[in-house]
Amino acid sequence: MTRLENNWQCGRFSVQLNQPKIMGVLNCTPDSFSDGGKFNTIDKALERAEQMIAEKVDIIDIGAESTRPGSKAISAQKEIERLKPIVQALVQDGRKPISIDTKKTAVMQAMLELGADIINDVNGFEDKDAVHVIAQYSCGVCIMHMRGMPESMQKDTNYQDVLKEVGMYLQNRTQVLVASGINSKRIILDPGFGFGKTPEQNMLLIRELKKITQHYPALIGVSRKSTIGYYLNQAPVEERLIGSVVLAALGAWQGAHIIRAHDIKATKEALLMVEALKNA
């Protein structure tokens, strides 16, 4: 499992990984756990994207199906309908790489045809023909570990060794993609914080991040998640900013290259402090 490169090849872009980058979350859904319904019209979504760009986001990650614990799947057609006008506009804008958060092959195909730069799949490209589709393009790919599906993933959090099992899954999926002709420079790995894990397991994944991803770049998504609420005396979503930013900074200190976040400005400032400490 070798890779270690200083850049991530993502369609039209080469994202430099010499310091941590922020992937901003743009949820075009009515039911996401933290901001459902806020950006599910074209105008609102584009306004939010413009705000993120002003706050110096590095990548915009657009999702149209909630993957929160217990969420229900929607059809590929519905997902495409929600994504299409927003993705078209932001791809044409051209200032930032556009990532699509989906686990469906049909959605990947449709968005790549529109010019999307990255596919961020919580299901490790296990959907039928997903690997074949992404092999036809030059997009960046994020392989994430998730046990089960969002509807039921928190019902099975028993692992013999969570670090070993998550690491082996990511290694195996990476091997499948590379064997299918996908250049390793296009691949980044996500241990799946909050996806079929307990709070303690989630924290262990961040602490031992380099062991899990080995020589591949790592992406983490900790922003506003229930594990943060758990450690902050069951704080609701709107009271998890400080916890999210601190954990993002610690994740970067532990080796994360991409931080997926809702709160761009605060996270950006935290990452600048991490870099200052590293370079002192």
Secondary structure, DSSP 8 states (H G I E B T S, - for coil): -----SEEEETTEEEE-SS-EEEEEEE--S--TTTTTTS-SHHHHHHHHHHHHHTT-SEEEEESS--STT-----HHHHHHHHHHHHHHHHHH-SS-EEEE---HHHHHHHHHTT--EEEETTTT-STTHHHHHTTS--EEEEE--SS-TTTGGG----S-HHHHHHHHHHHHHHHHHHTT--GGGEEEE--TTSS--HHHHHHHHHTHHHHHTTS-BEEE-TT-HHHHHHTTS--GGG-HHHHHHHHHHHHHTT-SEEEES-HHHHHHHHHHHHHHHT-
